[in-house]
């Protein structure tokens, strides 16, 4: 199935911080409850980050989101102190690019 909405949570990182970092890369995402507070409560999360796509978005824009998210998480998670995490962020970023192709 295809969907134009991707919502995600990164353990240990606030959705507001992710949105702020992506904004610095020129990308606009939404953060917060998205009118889904009962779902967030059931899943045990405070908030989530949501990226939305439509027919006018290009594959390059999706790639830019993956790259910017990977770079942002490297900073937000202070990867230098966590062995192996940088590889995980890299792999997530590249998996998102592969799915668009």
Gaussian input, Z-matrix of N, CA and C with variables (Angstrom, degrees):
# hf/3-21g

backbone

0 1
 N
 C     1     B1
 C     2     B2     1     A1
 N     3     B3     2     A2     1     D1
 C     4     B4     3     A3     2     D2
 C     5     B5     4     A4     3     D3
 N     6     B6     5     A5     4     D4
 C     7     B7     6     A6     5     D5
 C     8     B8     7     A7     6     D6
 N     9     B9     8     A8     7     D7
 C    10    B10     9     A9     8     D8
 C    11    B11    10    A10     9     D9
 N    12    B12    11    A11    10    D10
 C    13    B13    12    A12    11    D11
 C    14    B14    13    A13    12    D12
 N    15    B15    14    A14    13    D13
 C    16    B16    15    A15    14    D14
 C    17    B17    16    A16    15    D15
 N    18    B18    17    A17    16    D16
 C    19    B19    18    A18    17    D17
 C    20    B20    19    A19    18    D18
 N    21    B21    20    A20    19    D19
 C    22    B22    21    A21    20    D20
 C    23    B23    22    A22    21    D21
 N    24    B24    23    A23    22    D22
 C    25    B25    24    A24    23    D23
 C    26    B26    25    A25    24    D24
 N    27    B27    26    A26    25    D25
 C    28    B28    27    A27    26    D26
 C    29    B29    28    A28    27    D27
 N    30    B30    29    A29    28    D28
 C    31    B31    30    A30    29    D29
 C    32    B32    31    A31    30    D30
 N    33    B33    32    A32    31    D31
 C    34    B34    33    A33    32    D32
 C    35    B35    34    A34    33    D33
 N    36    B36    35    A35    34    D34
 C    37    B37    36    A36    35    D35
 C    38    B38    37    A37    36    D36
 N    39    B39    38    A38    37    D37
 C    40    B40    39    A39    38    D38
 C    41    B41    40    A40    39    D39
 N    42    B42    41    A41    40    D40
 C    43    B43    42    A42    41    D41
 C    44    B44    43    A43    42    D42
 N    45    B45    44    A44    43    D43
 C    46    B46    45    A45    44    D44
 C    47    B47    46    A46    45    D45
 N    48    B48    47    A47    46    D46
 C    49    B49    48    A48    47    D47
 C    50    B50    49    A49    48    D48
 N    51    B51    50    A50    49    D49
 C    52    B52    51    A51    50    D50
 C    53    B53    52    A52    51    D51
 N    54    B54    53    A53    52    D52
 C    55    B55    54    A54    53    D53
 C    56    B56    55    A55    54    D54
 N    57    B57    56    A56    55    D55
 C    58    B58    57    A57    56    D56
 C    59    B59    58    A58    57    D57
 N    60    B60    59    A59    58    D58
 C    61    B61    60    A60    59    D59
 C    62    B62    61    A61    60    D60
 N    63    B63    62    A62    61    D61
 C    64    B64    63    A63    62    D62
 C    65    B65    64    A64    63    D63
 N    66    B66    65    A65    64    D64
 C    67    B67    66    A66    65    D65
 C    68    B68    67    A67    66    D66
 N    69    B69    68    A68    67    D67
 C    70    B70    69    A69    68    D68
 C    71    B71    70    A70    69    D69
 N    72    B72    71    A71    70    D70
 C    73    B73    72    A72    71    D71
 C    74    B74    73    A73    72    D72
 N    75    B75    74    A74    73    D73
 C    76    B76    75    A75    74    D74
 C    77    B77    76    A76    75    D75
 N    78    B78    77    A77    76    D76
 C    79    B79    78    A78    77    D77
 C    80    B80    79    A79    78    D78
 N    81    B81    80    A80    79    D79
 C    82    B82    81    A81    80    D80
 C    83    B83    82    A82    81    D81
 N    84    B84    83    A83    82    D82
 C    85    B85    84    A84    83    D83
 C    86    B86    85    A85    84    D84
 N    87    B87    86    A86    85    D85
 C    88    B88    87    A87    86    D86
 C    89    B89    88    A88    87    D87
 N    90    B90    89    A89    88    D88
 C    91    B91    90    A90    89    D89
 C    92    B92    91    A91    90    D90
 N    93    B93    92    A92    91    D91
 C    94    B94    93    A93    92    D92
 C    95    B95    94    A94    93    D93
 N    96    B96    95    A95    94    D94
 C    97    B97    96    A96    95    D95
 C    98    B98    97    A97    96    D96
 N    99    B99    98    A98    97    D97
 C   100   B100    99    A99    98    D98
 C   101   B101   100   A100    99    D99
 N   102   B102   101   A101   100   D100
 C   103   B103   102   A102   101   D101
 C   104   B104   103   A103   102   D102
 N   105   B105   104   A104   103   D103
 C   106   B106   105   A105   104   D104
 C   107   B107   106   A106   105   D105
 N   108   B108   107   A107   106   D106
 C   109   B109   108   A108   107   D107
 C   110   B110   109   A109   108   D108
 N   111   B111   110   A110   109   D109
 C   112   B112   111   A111   110   D110
 C   113   B113   112   A112   111   D111
 N   114   B114   113   A113   112   D112
 C   115   B115   114   A114   113   D113
 C   116   B116   115   A115   114   D114
 N   117   B117   116   A116   115   D115
 C   118   B118   117   A117   116   D116
 C   119   B119   118   A118   117   D117
 N   120   B120   119   A119   118   D118
 C   121   B121   120   A120   119   D119
 C   122   B122   121   A121   120   D120
 N   123   B123   122   A122   121   D121
 C   124   B124   123   A123   122   D122
 C   125   B125   124   A124   123   D123
 N   126   B126   125   A125   124   D124
 C   127   B127   126   A126   125   D125
 C   128   B128   127   A127   126   D126
 N   129   B129   128   A128   127   D127
 C   130   B130   129   A129   128   D128
 C   131   B131   130   A130   129   D129
 N   132   B132   131   A131   130   D130
 C   133   B133   132   A132   131   D131
 C   134   B134   133   A133   132   D132
 N   135   B135   134   A134   133   D133
 C   136   B136   135   A135   134   D134
 C   137   B137   136   A136   135   D135
 N   138   B138   137   A137   136   D136
 C   139   B139   138   A138   137   D137
 C   140   B140   139   A139   138   D138
 N   141   B141   140   A140   139   D139
 C   142   B142   141   A141   140   D140
 C   143   B143   142   A142   141   D141
 N   144   B144   143   A143   142   D142
 C   145   B145   144   A144   143   D143
 C   146   B146   145   A145   144   D144
 N   147   B147   146   A146   145   D145
 C   148   B148   147   A147   146   D146
 C   149   B149   148   A148   147   D147
 N   150   B150   149   A149   148   D148
 C   151   B151   150   A150   149   D149
 C   152   B152   151   A151   150   D150
 N   153   B153   152   A152   151   D151
 C   154   B154   153   A153   152   D152
 C   155   B155   154   A154   153   D153
 N   156   B156   155   A155   154   D154
 C   157   B157   156   A156   155   D155
 C   158   B158   157   A157   156   D156
 N   159   B159   158   A158   157   D157
 C   160   B160   159   A159   158   D158
 C   161   B161   160   A160   159   D159
 N   162   B162   161   A161   160   D160
 C   163   B163   162   A162   161   D161
 C   164   B164   163   A163   162   D162
 N   165   B165   164   A164   163   D163
 C   166   B166   165   A165   164   D164
 C   167   B167   166   A166   165   D165
 N   168   B168   167   A167   166   D166
 C   169   B169   168   A168   167   D167
 C   170   B170   169   A169   168   D168
 N   171   B171   170   A170   169   D169
 C   172   B172   171   A171   170   D170
 C   173   B173   172   A172   171   D171
 N   174   B174   173   A173   172   D172
 C   175   B175   174   A174   173   D173
 C   176   B176   175   A175   174   D174
 N   177   B177   176   A176   175   D175
 C   178   B178   177   A177   176   D176
 C   179   B179   178   A178   177   D177
 N   180   B180   179   A179   178   D178
 C   181   B181   180   A180   179   D179
 C   182   B182   181   A181   180   D180
 N   183   B183   182   A182   181   D181
 C   184   B184   183   A183   182   D182
 C   185   B185   184   A184   183   D183
 N   186   B186   185   A185   184   D184
 C   187   B187   186   A186   185   D185
 C   188   B188   187   A187   186   D186
 N   189   B189   188   A188   187   D187
 C   190   B190   189   A189   188   D188
 C   191   B191   190   A190   189   D189
 N   192   B192   191   A191   190   D190
 C   193   B193   192   A192   191   D191
 C   194   B194   193   A193   192   D192
 N   195   B195   194   A194   193   D193
 C   196   B196   195   A195   194   D194
 C   197   B197   196   A196   195   D195
 N   198   B198   197   A197   196   D196
 C   199   B199   198   A198   197   D197
 C   200   B200   199   A199   198   D198
 N   201   B201   200   A200   199   D199
 C   202   B202   201   A201   200   D200
 C   203   B203   202   A202   201   D201
 N   204   B204   203   A203   202   D202
 C   205   B205   204   A204   203   D203
 C   206   B206   205   A205   204   D204
 N   207   B207   206   A206   205   D205
 C   208   B208   207   A207   206   D206
 C   209   B209   208   A208   207   D207
 N   210   B210   209   A209   208   D208
 C   211   B211   210   A210   209   D209
 C   212   B212   211   A211   210   D210
 N   213   B213   212   A212   211   D211
 C   214   B214   213   A213   212   D212
 C   215   B215   214   A214   213   D213
 N   216   B216   215   A215   214   D214
 C   217   B217   216   A216   215   D215
 C   218   B218   217   A217   216   D216
 N   219   B219   218   A218   217   D217
 C   220   B220   219   A219   218   D218
 C   221   B221   220   A220   219   D219
 N   222   B222   221   A221   220   D220
 C   223   B223   222   A222   221   D221
 C   224   B224   223   A223   222   D222
 N   225   B225   224   A224   223   D223
 C   226   B226   225   A225   224   D224
 C   227   B227   226   A226   225   D225
 N   228   B228   227   A227   226   D226
 C   229   B229   228   A228   227   D227
 C   230   B230   229   A229   228   D228
 N   231   B231   230   A230   229   D229
 C   232   B232   231   A231   230   D230
 C   233   B233   232   A232   231   D231
 N   234   B234   233   A233   232   D232
 C   235   B235   234   A234   233   D233
 C   236   B236   235   A235   234   D234
 N   237   B237   236   A236   235   D235
 C   238   B238   237   A237   236   D236
 C   239   B239   238   A238   237   D237
 N   240   B240   239   A239   238   D238
 C   241   B241   240   A240   239   D239
 C   242   B242   241   A241   240   D240
 N   243   B243   242   A242   241   D241
 C   244   B244   243   A243   242   D242
 C   245   B245   244   A244   243   D243
 N   246   B246   245   A245   244   D244
 C   247   B247   246   A246   245   D245
 C   248   B248   247   A247   246   D246
 N   249   B249   248   A248   247   D247
 C   250   B250   249   A249   248   D248
 C   251   B251   250   A250   249   D249
 N   252   B252   251   A251   250   D250
 C   253   B253   252   A252   251   D251
 C   254   B254   253   A253   252   D252
 N   255   B255   254   A254   253   D253
 C   256   B256   255   A255   254   D254
 C   257   B257   256   A256   255   D255
 N   258   B258   257   A257   256   D256
 C   259   B259   258   A258   257   D257
 C   260   B260   259   A259   258   D258
 N   261   B261   260   A260   259   D259
 C   262   B262   261   A261   260   D260
 C   263   B263   262   A262   261   D261
 N   264   B264   263   A263   262   D262
 C   265   B265   264   A264   263   D263
 C   266   B266   265   A265   264   D264
 N   267   B267   266   A266   265   D265
 C   268   B268   267   A267   266   D266
 C   269   B269   268   A268   267   D267
 N   270   B270   269   A269   268   D268
 C   271   B271   270   A270   269   D269
 C   272   B272   271   A271   270   D270
 N   273   B273   272   A272   271   D271
 C   274   B274   273   A273   272   D272
 C   275   B275   274   A274   273   D273
 N   276   B276   275   A275   274   D274
 C   277   B277   276   A276   275   D275
 C   278   B278   277   A277   276   D276
 N   279   B279   278   A278   277   D277
 C   280   B280   279   A279   278   D278
 C   281   B281   280   A280   279   D279
 N   282   B282   281   A281   280   D280
 C   283   B283   282   A282   281   D281
 C   284   B284   283   A283   282   D282
 N   285   B285   284   A284   283   D283
 C   286   B286   285   A285   284   D284
 C   287   B287   286   A286   285   D285
 N   288   B288   287   A287   286   D286
 C   289   B289   288   A288   287   D287
 C   290   B290   289   A289   288   D288
 N   291   B291   290   A290   289   D289
 C   292   B292   291   A291   290   D290
 C   293   B293   292   A292   291   D291
 N   294   B294   293   A293   292   D292
 C   295   B295   294   A294   293   D293
 C   296   B296   295   A295   294   D294
 N   297   B297   296   A296   295   D295
 C   298   B298   297   A297   296   D296
 C   299   B299   298   A298   297   D297
 N   300   B300   299   A299   298   D298
 C   301   B301   300   A300   299   D299
 C   302   B302   301   A301   300   D300

   B1=1.4477
   B2=1.5090
   B3=1.3109
   B4=1.4591
   B5=1.5150
   B6=1.3060
   B7=1.4561
   B8=1.5141
   B9=1.3041
   B10=1.4513
   B11=1.5090
   B12=1.3270
   B13=1.4645
   B14=1.5237
   B15=1.3348
   B16=1.4618
   B17=1.5244
   B18=1.3199
   B19=1.4613
   B20=1.5166
   B21=1.3235
   B22=1.4547
   B23=1.5240
   B24=1.3315
   B25=1.4606
   B26=1.5210
   B27=1.3259
   B28=1.4602
   B29=1.5228
   B30=1.3201
   B31=1.4615
   B32=1.5338
   B33=1.3149
   B34=1.4561
   B35=1.5154
   B36=1.3390
   B37=1.4585
   B38=1.5294
   B39=1.3219
   B40=1.4637
   B41=1.5309
   B42=1.3125
   B43=1.4650
   B44=1.5308
   B45=1.3286
   B46=1.4653
   B47=1.5276
   B48=1.3293
   B49=1.4636
   B50=1.5262
   B51=1.3274
   B52=1.4634
   B53=1.5253
   B54=1.3228
   B55=1.4677
   B56=1.5248
   B57=1.3156
   B58=1.4619
   B59=1.5196
   B60=1.3205
   B61=1.4657
   B62=1.5334
   B63=1.3242
   B64=1.4584
   B65=1.5214
   B66=1.3213
   B67=1.4589
   B68=1.5248
   B69=1.3159
   B70=1.4616
   B71=1.5226
   B72=1.3295
   B73=1.4689
   B74=1.5313
   B75=1.3234
   B76=1.4614
   B77=1.5151
   B78=1.3319
   B79=1.4625
   B80=1.5226
   B81=1.3025
   B82=1.4618
   B83=1.5221
   B84=1.3162
   B85=1.4612
   B86=1.5186
   B87=1.2947
   B88=1.4582
   B89=1.5168
   B90=1.3245
   B91=1.4614
   B92=1.5144
   B93=1.3016
   B94=1.4537
   B95=1.5183
   B96=1.3484
   B97=1.4692
   B98=1.5190
   B99=1.3148
   B100=1.4714
   B101=1.5316
   B102=1.3117
   B103=1.4760
   B104=1.5289
   B105=1.3195
   B106=1.4645
   B107=1.5264
   B108=1.3214
   B109=1.4641
   B110=1.5256
   B111=1.3435
   B112=1.4709
   B113=1.5318
   B114=1.3277
   B115=1.4631
   B116=1.5265
   B117=1.3264
   B118=1.4618
   B119=1.5325
   B120=1.3185
   B121=1.4726
   B122=1.5256
   B123=1.3245
   B124=1.4712
   B125=1.5273
   B126=1.3393
   B127=1.4590
   B128=1.5307
   B129=1.3405
   B130=1.4519
   B131=1.5163
   B132=1.3333
   B133=1.4655
   B134=1.5268
   B135=1.3427
   B136=1.4648
   B137=1.5229
   B138=1.3154
   B139=1.4608
   B140=1.5205
   B141=1.3256
   B142=1.4580
   B143=1.5255
   B144=1.3109
   B145=1.4616
   B146=1.5187
   B147=1.3476
   B148=1.4646
   B149=1.5244
   B150=1.3103
   B151=1.4623
   B152=1.5257
   B153=1.3166
   B154=1.4646
   B155=1.5298
   B156=1.3203
   B157=1.4623
   B158=1.5203
   B159=1.3295
   B160=1.4562
   B161=1.5200
   B162=1.3139
   B163=1.4601
   B164=1.5218
   B165=1.3190
   B166=1.4633
   B167=1.5270
   B168=1.3388
   B169=1.4634
   B170=1.5220
   B171=1.3217
   B172=1.4546
   B173=1.5283
   B174=1.3237
   B175=1.4692
   B176=1.5290
   B177=1.3233
   B178=1.4684
   B179=1.5271
   B180=1.3158
   B181=1.4634
   B182=1.5303
   B183=1.3049
   B184=1.4641
   B185=1.5279
   B186=1.3260
   B187=1.4689
   B188=1.5192
   B189=1.3342
   B190=1.4625
   B191=1.5294
   B192=1.3348
   B193=1.4621
   B194=1.5274
   B195=1.3282
   B196=1.4673
   B197=1.5164
   B198=1.3179
   B199=1.4648
   B200=1.5283
   B201=1.3373
   B202=1.4653
   B203=1.5231
   B204=1.3219
   B205=1.4600
   B206=1.5283
   B207=1.3222
   B208=1.4674
   B209=1.5151
   B210=1.3351
   B211=1.4648
   B212=1.5277
   B213=1.3139
   B214=1.4692
   B215=1.5189
   B216=1.3280
   B217=1.4636
   B218=1.5244
   B219=1.3117
   B220=1.4618
   B221=1.5210
   B222=1.3123
   B223=1.4653
   B224=1.5257
   B225=1.3236
   B226=1.4616
   B227=1.5256
   B228=1.3003
   B229=1.4622
   B230=1.5213
   B231=1.3334
   B232=1.4568
   B233=1.5201
   B234=1.3194
   B235=1.4564
   B236=1.5276
   B237=1.3048
   B238=1.4553
   B239=1.5165
   B240=1.3294
   B241=1.4611
   B242=1.5222
   B243=1.3168
   B244=1.4657
   B245=1.5228
   B246=1.3034
   B247=1.4624
   B248=1.5239
   B249=1.3328
   B250=1.4562
   B251=1.5129
   B252=1.3179
   B253=1.4606
   B254=1.5255
   B255=1.3363
   B256=1.4577
   B257=1.5307
   B258=1.3113
   B259=1.4605
   B260=1.5196
   B261=1.3321
   B262=1.4591
   B263=1.5173
   B264=1.3275
   B265=1.4638
   B266=1.5172
   B267=1.3274
   B268=1.4600
   B269=1.5283
   B270=1.3338
   B271=1.4594
   B272=1.5191
   B273=1.3206
   B274=1.4612
   B275=1.5154
   B276=1.3214
   B277=1.4533
   B278=1.5269
   B279=1.3312
   B280=1.4462
   B281=1.5206
   B282=1.3284
   B283=1.4672
   B284=1.5151
   B285=1.3428
   B286=1.4638
   B287=1.5168
   B288=1.3271
   B289=1.4593
   B290=1.5205
   B291=1.3264
   B292=1.4655
   B293=1.5125
   B294=1.3200
   B295=1.4616
   B296=1.5089
   B297=1.3297
   B298=1.4637
   B299=1.5163
   B300=1.3349
   B301=1.4618
   B302=1.5054
   A1=110.04
   A2=115.49
   A3=121.38
   A4=109.49
   A5=113.98
   A6=119.53
   A7=108.71
   A8=116.30
   A9=120.91
   A10=112.66
   A11=117.45
   A12=120.86
   A13=109.00
   A14=114.66
   A15=120.61
   A16=107.17
   A17=116.95
   A18=122.14
   A19=108.17
   A20=115.94
   A21=118.48
   A22=111.27
   A23=114.17
   A24=123.72
   A25=106.39
   A26=116.71
   A27=121.72
   A28=106.71
   A29=115.53
   A30=120.19
   A31=110.35
   A32=115.19
   A33=120.73
   A34=115.00
   A35=117.37
   A36=120.82
   A37=108.81
   A38=116.50
   A39=121.58
   A40=110.07
   A41=117.08
   A42=120.78
   A43=111.35
   A44=117.05
   A45=120.64
   A46=110.54
   A47=116.93
   A48=120.90
   A49=111.34
   A50=116.40
   A51=120.28
   A52=109.47
   A53=117.16
   A54=121.12
   A55=111.09
   A56=116.55
   A57=120.62
   A58=111.05
   A59=116.81
   A60=120.60
   A61=111.16
   A62=117.51
   A63=119.89
   A64=111.01
   A65=116.74
   A66=120.84
   A67=110.51
   A68=117.80
   A69=121.26
   A70=111.60
   A71=116.54
   A72=122.03
   A73=111.15
   A74=116.74
   A75=120.87
   A76=114.13
   A77=117.25
   A78=121.51
   A79=109.77
   A80=115.83
   A81=121.69
   A82=108.87
   A83=116.13
   A84=122.51
   A85=107.13
   A86=116.94
   A87=122.19
   A88=108.60
   A89=115.35
   A90=120.24
   A91=108.46
   A92=115.48
   A93=119.61
   A94=111.50
   A95=114.89
   A96=120.40
   A97=113.65
   A98=117.97
   A99=123.29
   A100=111.48
   A101=116.61
   A102=122.24
   A103=111.46
   A104=116.08
   A105=120.60
   A106=110.70
   A107=117.01
   A108=120.28
   A109=113.13
   A110=119.49
   A111=118.15
   A112=112.53
   A113=116.70
   A114=120.17
   A115=110.36
   A116=116.92
   A117=119.84
   A118=110.79
   A119=116.44
   A120=120.10
   A121=110.35
   A122=116.17
   A123=120.08
   A124=111.31
   A125=116.49
   A126=120.83
   A127=112.41
   A128=115.84
   A129=119.98
   A130=114.73
   A131=116.74
   A132=120.51
   A133=109.54
   A134=115.45
   A135=119.85
   A136=111.52
   A137=116.74
   A138=121.30
   A139=108.56
   A140=116.04
   A141=120.54
   A142=109.28
   A143=114.49
   A144=121.89
   A145=106.77
   A146=116.59
   A147=120.03
   A148=110.07
   A149=115.45
   A150=122.06
   A151=107.36
   A152=116.12
   A153=120.99
   A154=109.26
   A155=115.36
   A156=121.72
   A157=109.39
   A158=114.81
   A159=120.42
   A160=108.00
   A161=118.01
   A162=120.81
   A163=113.85
   A164=117.77
   A165=120.04
   A166=113.18
   A167=118.06
   A168=119.80
   A169=109.75
   A170=115.94
   A171=121.46
   A172=110.46
   A173=115.29
   A174=120.59
   A175=109.87
   A176=117.38
   A177=120.59
   A178=111.36
   A179=117.43
   A180=120.73
   A181=111.14
   A182=116.50
   A183=120.26
   A184=109.23
   A185=116.63
   A186=121.04
   A187=110.66
   A188=116.32
   A189=120.64
   A190=110.21
   A191=117.09
   A192=120.50
   A193=110.24
   A194=117.14
   A195=120.43
   A196=112.20
   A197=116.69
   A198=120.88
   A199=111.14
   A200=116.81
   A201=120.92
   A202=110.93
   A203=117.09
   A204=120.29
   A205=110.04
   A206=116.87
   A207=120.39
   A208=111.71
   A209=117.04
   A210=121.28
   A211=111.02
   A212=116.64
   A213=120.88
   A214=111.47
   A215=116.47
   A216=119.75
   A217=111.36
   A218=117.15
   A219=119.20
   A220=110.02
   A221=116.12
   A222=120.86
   A223=110.74
   A224=116.54
   A225=120.56
   A226=113.35
   A227=117.06
   A228=120.43
   A229=112.63
   A230=116.69
   A231=121.11
   A232=109.37
   A233=113.94
   A234=122.03
   A235=113.35
   A236=118.33
   A237=121.13
   A238=113.25
   A239=116.79
   A240=121.09
   A241=113.25
   A242=117.88
   A243=119.98
   A244=109.82
   A245=117.18
   A246=121.94
   A247=111.13
   A248=114.04
   A249=119.95
   A250=115.25
   A251=118.78
   A252=120.52
   A253=111.78
   A254=117.94
   A255=119.38
   A256=110.14
   A257=118.25
   A258=121.58
   A259=110.51
   A260=117.65
   A261=120.44
   A262=110.68
   A263=117.89
   A264=121.48
   A265=109.77
   A266=117.20
   A267=122.52
   A268=110.55
   A269=116.48
   A270=120.57
   A271=111.69
   A272=118.66
   A273=121.47
   A274=109.83
   A275=117.07
   A276=121.75
   A277=110.83
   A278=117.58
   A279=120.57
   A280=113.43
   A281=117.94
   A282=119.82
   A283=109.77
   A284=117.56
   A285=119.48
   A286=110.24
   A287=117.49
   A288=120.67
   A289=110.97
   A290=117.42
   A291=121.21
   A292=111.75
   A293=117.52
   A294=120.75
   A295=111.96
   A296=117.82
   A297=121.29
   A298=110.83
   A299=116.81
   A300=121.84
   A301=112.20
   D1=154.92
   D2=178.43
   D3=-116.14
   D4=146.97
   D5=178.51
   D6=-144.55
   D7=147.49
   D8=178.96
   D9=-95.28
   D10=7.07
   D11=-177.82
   D12=-126.80
   D13=132.20
   D14=176.27
   D15=-126.16
   D16=114.76
   D17=176.11
   D18=-109.16
   D19=139.71
   D20=-177.65
   D21=-151.78
   D22=158.50
   D23=177.57
   D24=-129.27
   D25=137.66
   D26=175.35
   D27=-115.04
   D28=117.03
   D29=-178.25
   D30=-57.30
   D31=129.13
   D32=178.01
   D33=87.12
   D34=1.40
   D35=-179.35
   D36=-129.53
   D37=131.24
   D38=178.73
   D39=-73.84
   D40=140.27
   D41=179.23
   D42=-60.78
   D43=-33.68
   D44=177.40
   D45=-60.69
   D46=-40.85
   D47=-179.61
   D48=-66.32
   D49=-40.36
   D50=177.47
   D51=-62.56
   D52=-47.52
   D53=-179.70
   D54=-60.49
   D55=-40.67
   D56=179.63
   D57=-64.15
   D58=-44.98
   D59=179.74
   D60=-64.81
   D61=-42.19
   D62=179.25
   D63=-66.05
   D64=-34.86
   D65=176.57
   D66=-61.45
   D67=-36.05
   D68=177.97
   D69=-66.82
   D70=-18.62
   D71=175.05
   D72=-93.83
   D73=6.17
   D74=179.62
   D75=82.31
   D76=19.74
   D77=-178.92
   D78=-114.04
   D79=139.11
   D80=-179.69
   D81=-109.18
   D82=121.56
   D83=173.14
   D84=-129.28
   D85=166.32
   D86=176.57
   D87=-102.90
   D88=150.18
   D89=176.19
   D90=-138.93
   D91=150.53
   D92=178.53
   D93=130.79
   D94=-143.39
   D95=-176.31
   D96=-95.02
   D97=-23.99
   D98=179.02
   D99=55.14
   D100=36.29
   D101=-178.41
   D102=59.31
   D103=29.86
   D104=-178.80
   D105=-128.44
   D106=38.06
   D107=-178.31
   D108=-57.81
   D109=-40.86
   D110=178.40
   D111=-61.84
   D112=-38.58
   D113=177.75
   D114=-66.55
   D115=-45.02
   D116=177.81
   D117=-59.02
   D118=-42.61
   D119=179.28
   D120=-62.15
   D121=-44.11
   D122=-179.49
   D123=-64.12
   D124=-36.58
   D125=179.93
   D126=-82.56
   D127=-10.11
   D128=178.69
   D129=76.22
   D130=30.33
   D131=178.33
   D132=-119.38
   D133=148.33
   D134=179.46
   D135=-76.08
   D136=-40.88
   D137=-176.61
   D138=-162.07
   D139=173.25
   D140=178.49
   D141=-139.96
   D142=168.05
   D143=175.39
   D144=-108.33
   D145=140.33
   D146=-177.15
   D147=-132.03
   D148=127.11
   D149=172.50
   D150=-109.04
   D151=136.07
   D152=-179.23
   D153=-119.85
   D154=139.39
   D155=179.35
   D156=-125.11
   D157=154.66
   D158=177.36
   D159=-142.61
   D160=179.09
   D161=-173.80
   D162=-60.92
   D163=-21.17
   D164=-179.17
   D165=-85.16
   D166=-8.64
   D167=176.40
   D168=-77.12
   D169=144.62
   D170=-179.27
   D171=-101.61
   D172=164.09
   D173=175.87
   D174=-61.97
   D175=-34.03
   D176=177.66
   D177=-62.17
   D178=-36.46
   D179=178.34
   D180=-68.49
   D181=-36.97
   D182=176.93
   D183=-66.69
   D184=-42.40
   D185=176.38
   D186=-59.86
   D187=-42.73
   D188=-179.55
   D189=-61.34
   D190=-39.58
   D191=177.52
   D192=-62.28
   D193=-46.67
   D194=179.43
   D195=-60.48
   D196=-44.10
   D197=180.00
   D198=-66.71
   D199=-44.82
   D200=-179.28
   D201=-66.21
   D202=-38.02
   D203=178.24
   D204=-65.27
   D205=-44.68
   D206=177.90
   D207=-59.50
   D208=-46.46
   D209=179.64
   D210=-64.42
   D211=-39.23
   D212=-179.76
   D213=-66.61
   D214=-42.03
   D215=-179.49
   D216=-67.89
   D217=-31.58
   D218=175.55
   D219=-58.33
   D220=-39.96
   D221=179.48
   D222=-76.29
   D223=-49.61
   D224=-173.88
   D225=-66.06
   D226=-32.23
   D227=-179.83
   D228=-91.16
   D229=-0.50
   D230=-178.96
   D231=50.10
   D232=57.55
   D233=-172.15
   D234=-56.56
   D235=-29.72
   D236=-178.29
   D237=-53.08
   D238=-28.09
   D239=-178.27
   D240=-96.27
   D241=0.46
   D242=-175.53
   D243=-125.82
   D244=100.51
   D245=-178.10
   D246=-59.13
   D247=137.35
   D248=174.61
   D249=84.32
   D250=-19.50
   D251=-176.44
   D252=-68.51
   D253=-34.45
   D254=-178.51
   D255=-62.46
   D256=-36.78
   D257=177.31
   D258=-65.32
   D259=-39.36
   D260=178.35
   D261=-63.34
   D262=-43.85
   D263=179.65
   D264=-62.71
   D265=-43.28
   D266=178.46
   D267=-59.39
   D268=-45.87
   D269=-178.69
   D270=-65.10
   D271=-40.87
   D272=178.00
   D273=-62.07
   D274=-44.52
   D275=179.96
   D276=-59.75
   D277=-45.48
   D278=-178.03
   D279=-74.62
   D280=-29.86
   D281=175.23
   D282=-64.09
   D283=-38.34
   D284=179.71
   D285=-65.04
   D286=-35.04
   D287=178.80
   D288=-69.53
   D289=-39.08
   D290=-179.10
   D291=-64.79
   D292=-36.34
   D293=-177.57
   D294=-68.57
   D295=-25.26
   D296=-179.21
   D297=-77.92
   D298=-31.56
   D299=-175.55
   D300=-64.33

